[in-house]
Amino acid sequence: MDNYTPTAARKNFFKILKDVNQQKKPISIIPAKENQDEAAVIISKDDWDSINETLYLENTGVLKKVRERQDDNSGFTNIDDIDWDNL
């Protein structure tokens, strides 16, 4: 992950936006040492949407069901047996 100071990020803002979208890698904005708690990360909207979708699936229990089915030793789940309304 590349790091920028706030001043450098301001000067290179459009390049940073282009880089996070094309390279799919986040950029850290890290202020002076006395303000480390004010650091930030810039990511692409696509990456942000993906993170939010994963969090939603985790919070609603869908990913838990997926993991259970992956761990199922039968190796096969009949699609007709899935209760799609209660995932």
TIDREN-88306 format. One record per residue (C-alpha): residue number from 1; residue in one letter; chain; x negated, y negated, z. Coordinates in steps of 0.25 Angstrom, whole numbers, plus 5000, padded with zeros to 4 digits. Each point is the difference from the previous one (the first is absolute). Example, Ala and Ser with C-alpha at 12.3 -4.5 7.8 and 13.67 -1.06 7.14 Angstrom:
BEGIN
   seq   type   mol      u      v      w
     1      A     A   4951   5018   5031
     2      S     A   4994   4986   4998
***
This chain:
BEGIN
   seq   type   mol      u      v      w
     1      M     A   5000   5000   5000
     2      D     A   4994   4986   4996
     3      N     A   5000   4990   5011
     4      Y     A   5002   4985   4998
     5      T     A   5000   4988   5009
     6      P     A   5012   4991   4999
     7      T     A   4992   4990   4992
     8      A     A   4995   5010   4990
     9      A     A   5014   5006   4999
    10      R     A   5006   4986   4997
    11      K     A   4990   4998   4989
    12      N     A   5002   5013   4994
    13      F     A   5014   5003   5002
    14      F     A   5005   5003   4986
    15      K     A   4988   5009   4998
    16      I     A   5004   5007   5013
    17      L     A   5014   5002   4996
    18      K     A   4995   5006   4987
    19      D     A   4991   5009   5007
    20      V     A   5010   5006   5010
    21      N     A   5009   5003   4989
    22      Q     A   4991   5005   4989
    23      Q     A   4990   5008   5010
    24      K     A   5011   5004   5010
    25      K     A   4990   4997   5011
    26      P     A   5003   4990   5012
    27      I     A   4993   4988   5003
    28      S     A   4997   4995   5014
    29      I     A   5000   4986   5004
    30      I     A   4991   4998   5013
    31      P     A   4999   4987   5006
    32      A     A   4988   4995   5009
    33      K     A   4996   5010   5012
    34      E     A   5008   4991   5010
    35      N     A   5013   5002   4992
    36      Q     A   4999   5015   4997
    37      D     A   5014   5003   5005
    38      E     A   5005   4991   4988
    39      A     A   4995   5009   4989
    40      A     A   5009   5005   4989
    41      V     A   5001   5010   4989
    42      I     A   5005   4997   4985
    43      I     A   5005   5012   4993
    44      S     A   5008   5002   4987
    45      K     A   5015   4999   5000
    46      D     A   5001   5014   4995
    47      D     A   4991   5005   5011
    48      W     A   5009   4993   5010
    49      D     A   5012   5006   4994
    50      S     A   4994   5014   5001
    51      I     A   4996   4998   5015
    52      N     A   5014   4995   5003
    53      E     A   5006   5012   4993
    54      T     A   4991   5010   5008
    55      L     A   5004   4993   5013
    56      Y     A   5015   5001   4996
    57      L     A   4999   5015   4997
    58      E     A   4992   5002   5013
    59      N     A   5010   4993   5008
    60      T     A   5012   5006   4994
    61      G     A   4994   5014   5002
    62      V     A   4999   5004   4985
    63      L     A   4985   5002   5001
    64      K     A   5002   5009   5012
    65      K     A   5009   5009   4992
    66      V     A   4990   5000   4989
    67      R     A   4989   5004   5009
    68      E     A   5008   5011   5006
    69      R     A   5003   5005   4986
    70      Q     A   4985   5000   4997
    71      D     A   4997   5008   5012
    72      D     A   5011   5010   4997
    73      N     A   4993   5013   4998
    74      S     A   5011   5005   4991
    75      G     A   4994   4992   4989
    76      F     A   5014   4998   4994
    77      T     A   5012   4991   5003
    78      N     A   5013   5002   4992
    79      I     A   5004   4987   4996
    80      D     A   5014   5004   5002
    81      D     A   4997   5002   5015
    82      I     A   4996   4985   5002
    83      D     A   5010   4991   5007
    84      W     A   4997   4988   4992
    85      D     A   5009   4991   5008
    86      N     A   4993   5003   5013
    87      L     A   4985   4998   4997
***
